Every structure is written in C-alpha cells, then in structure tokens.
Amino acid sequence: MSINEAQDSIIEEFEAFDDWIDRYELISDYGKALKPMPEEDKTDQNLIDGCQSKVWFTCRVEDGKLHFTGASDALLVKGIVAMLLFVLNDHTPDEILQADLYFIDRIGLREHLSPTRSNGLVAMLKQMKLYALAYKSK
C-alpha cells in the first residue's frame, strides 16, 4: 500500500464520524491495536524529545525500506504513533522524505490536539524523517 493509499484509508475511516469524541475513540482503537514495542527498546536513546507523554521510536532497514516500531505511555498518543506507523512503515527513505502527510490536517487532528500534543506530533514526524535522511545517506 502506498503512503497516499494509507492516508486515504485513515481519512475514510474518520469521515464516518462527525463527533470528535468518536474520533478520539478511533485514535485510541489504533493505539490498542499497536503491536507492543519490546521493553528493551524503551530507552532514553529512543525517546522522542518534545512530547508531553513518553514516546519511543526505533527504525531498521529491511530490503531498502524502513521499518519503524513505536510506543507511548499515553493511549491517545499511542494511537497517533500507530497511525504514523500505518502510513510510513515499510517505505523507502525517499518515499518518506517526499511524503506530504495530508491526512493529519484532513482528519482535523492538528486542530484538535492541545499545543503540547501538537508539538509532540511534530517531534514524532521530525524523528521519522531524520531516520529516513540518515538511512538515505548510507
């Protein structure tokens, strides 16, 4: 599935709900479905700076594509992590670096997050792009 197809899939799911309470529940459902990150990966080195909650990301390359794992100690943030992984996982560094992540604004996520959670979202995206940049240059 392409990055845009994954984004469109999320947008379609969110369009089924008008109420933001239901949309928050959907985000939480993404978090509940996220595969657990191994405890040994929850280190300070993998911790994302700028997030209100604790958020960890790791990345490895498989067949030229980046595979991320992520976790958070807050369910809503864990759901955001899961959505980012759904969209960006298993794509090349170039695909990730060139991606226009329009789903964030199209589902209204950015405008419905607190300023600190919004800053955390930016920090997560920045870290994922930094991984892509680092693996691209190798």
MOWOWO-V139544 format. One record per residue. N is the residue number from 1. PHI is phi in degrees with one decimal (none if undefined). NEAR is the number of other C-alpha atoms within 12 Angstrom. Layout:
N/PHI/NEAR + N/PHI/NEAR
This chain:
1/none/14 + 2/-74.3/18 + 3/-59.2/29 + 4/-67.7/22 + 5/-64.0/18 + 6/-64.7/25 + 7/-61.7/28 + 8/-63.2/23 + 9/-63.9/21 + 10/-64.7/34 + 11/-58.0/27 + 12/-61.6/16 + 13/-62.0/23 + 14/-69.9/29 + 15/-65.5/19 + 16/-72.8/15 + 17/-122.7/19 + 18/-92.0/14 + 19/-89.1/15 + 20/-71.4/19 + 21/-64.7/14 + 22/-67.1/16 + 23/-68.4/28 + 24/-62.0/26 + 25/-63.5/21 + 26/-63.2/31 + 27/-60.7/34 + 28/-61.8/24 + 29/-61.7/22 + 30/-58.9/28 + 31/-63.1/30 + 32/-64.8/24 + 33/-86.3/22 + 34/-65.9/27 + 35/-61.6/19 + 36/-61.4/21 + 37/-84.6/26 + 38/-56.2/15 + 39/-57.6/17 + 40/-68.3/12 + 41/-88.9/21 + 42/-86.3/22 + 43/-112.3/18 + 44/-60.7/15 + 45/-63.5/14 + 46/-96.2/27 + 47/-76.2/25 + 48/-89.0/31 + 49/-73.2/23 + 50/100.0/22 + 51/-100.6/29 + 52/-65.4/25 + 53/-92.0/27 + 54/-77.9/28 + 55/-135.2/39 + 56/-121.4/38 + 57/-134.9/40 + 58/-128.5/33 + 59/-149.0/30 + 60/-140.0/23 + 61/-102.7/22 + 62/-132.6/15 + 63/54.0/11 + 64/79.4/18 + 65/-114.6/22 + 66/-86.3/32 + 67/-120.0/28 + 68/-98.6/39 + 69/-124.9/34 + 70/-153.3/41 + 71/-158.5/40 + 72/-149.1/35 + 73/-88.2/24 + 74/-117.9/21 + 75/-60.3/25 + 76/-61.5/36 + 77/-66.6/39 + 78/-58.9/39 + 79/-65.8/32 + 80/-64.7/44 + 81/-56.6/49 + 82/-61.4/37 + 83/-65.1/43 + 84/-62.5/41 + 85/-65.1/35 + 86/-58.6/33 + 87/-80.0/35 + 88/-102.8/41 + 89/-63.5/35 + 90/63.3/28 + 91/-123.2/35 + 92/-72.0/30 + 93/-54.0/32 + 94/-62.2/24 + 95/-60.8/25 + 96/-69.1/35 + 97/-66.5/25 + 98/-92.0/16 + 99/-67.4/25 + 100/-98.6/19 + 101/-84.0/31 + 102/-74.9/21 + 103/-63.4/30 + 104/-60.4/27 + 105/-78.9/18 + 106/-65.4/21 + 107/-89.7/31 + 108/80.1/22 + 109/-62.3/31 + 110/-58.0/22 + 111/-75.6/17 + 112/-106.3/21 + 113/-101.7/25 + 114/-65.4/16 + 115/-55.8/16 + 116/-70.2/19 + 117/-68.7/27 + 118/-63.8/25 + 119/-62.1/22 + 120/-64.1/31 + 121/-60.3/37 + 122/-60.6/27 + 123/-64.7/26 + 124/-64.4/41 + 125/-61.9/34 + 126/-61.2/22 + 127/-64.2/32 + 128/-64.3/39 + 129/-68.9/32 + 130/-65.5/23 + 131/-59.3/32 + 132/-61.1/34 + 133/-62.9/21 + 134/-63.8/20 + 135/-73.8/24 + 136/-67.2/20 + 137/-78.7/10 + 138/-81.9/10
